[in-house]
Amino acid sequence: MTVLSPDDYRNAIYFDFEGEGWSSKTKSAPKPHMVGTFRPNATGRSGQYCAHLFQENWKPVANHLGDRGQVVNFESFFQTLYSDASQTGSRLIHWSIYEETALKDHLTTATFKKIEPLLYNLLPPARRYANRRKSFGPEETARNKTLEEFCSALLNRGPFPPLALGAAKVCRKIDKACQTHRRWKHFSDAEKNHVKTFIAYNTGDCRASWLIAKRLGNAYAPRSAQS
């Protein structure tokens, strides 16, 4: 269970899928509707976020997001992400096994084999760190804890913007809005709010992963290497 250096965590690209989610019946991950990416700045806690949308009819959402959104092909996007990460020596960090499973299920075998060595599941080292510190209390472990719960326990802050209806339901609502309207300006206020809260939720998950990774890197690194 590898813990990366502070520099490696900062140089990484964090990604988080949204869509129908994991199917417990089929043990598979349906193709996501979108993926958010977060690239930390060279210093500080902030970074650059972008939403990459895999649904062709989500163009109104991409137009609303401007430079922070684009409609892309799933396979082509991850081939480009692999090239970018390889050139910068960046790891591709995700929160749990779900992201890796979705990639394996929906990329070609050749693309997945190229990208697999760059993938880094943050959850195992985060669990180990939380359990050693008893972050969830003397009688609790990190097992089955959500990203929001880790955020609260490790970062001493409330969870990032919640998505009360759940990602799958909001995805379906956005699908319906995009099928009905070809332009963002024709979305109702309720439909616009679904999009805004959905993107805020994904942004929060990406940024939470980065901040937890930063905490892990600093906790295990020599004091002189901390950033």
Steps between C-alpha positions, in 0.01 A plus 500: 500500500707789366486852639631751247721798574350849540641593160346193336160576649523862384611403151214250463175533307193420711190364329151406610218343300129577524222287358284204588767362731602149599258214436507254790296249297728481197825599678561749221528875462263652239663748265520832686325815378802715575833528675638795689874563508691713750860608462652659811683829466877505548445642849210532741180299525317603183515375144330482161179302455336391175190292426531260206157391381450170319138560394481668158174673587656668806636781279279761674673407827844532339402839354392618844830388655713672236869426552413264787300255287514304177318215324750224423522141385574264791779305328664802338492700821684238701755448224571875519506494879750214490725699265481810721574303816788312339666822385480662844571184704161532665301228674127478435342498844146381572317444826394134477501182292191619310697728268748230404217252440317748276815558298563127462141440393472783247845561354654277237739246646797674338416841648427360845831311508684823422317705761488238778856555632421869556185435707512552875215409734510747789256318726730223640771738630232738627338215694832398650580857601153552652511171691844571646384841619160368612351785300150355522515444874648235732236239408458580130709405195520651154318203347199601285556870567415738214723766350288761676561328834874485434492868413337583832725270706837575340459861394294620795240653274149425388441308179513671164169600335264202532279362224175430678336307214806285428724512192307240299166679536649840423672356191163378375346842563782671309459246218133587474572873501762463226263292289234769535713812457788556262611824666589581860282810499193284446563294815259570784638636827455155656689333213781755523522439872534124443799564274663751734467280811616194302818673382563648845465152651750349257741790546480447874575129472805564281633771728431294813711216358785744438484645850494155660794396281686814606438411863634145446809619314590750771429254781739236371766716336814633670436847639735658244294353212162628613313753290 
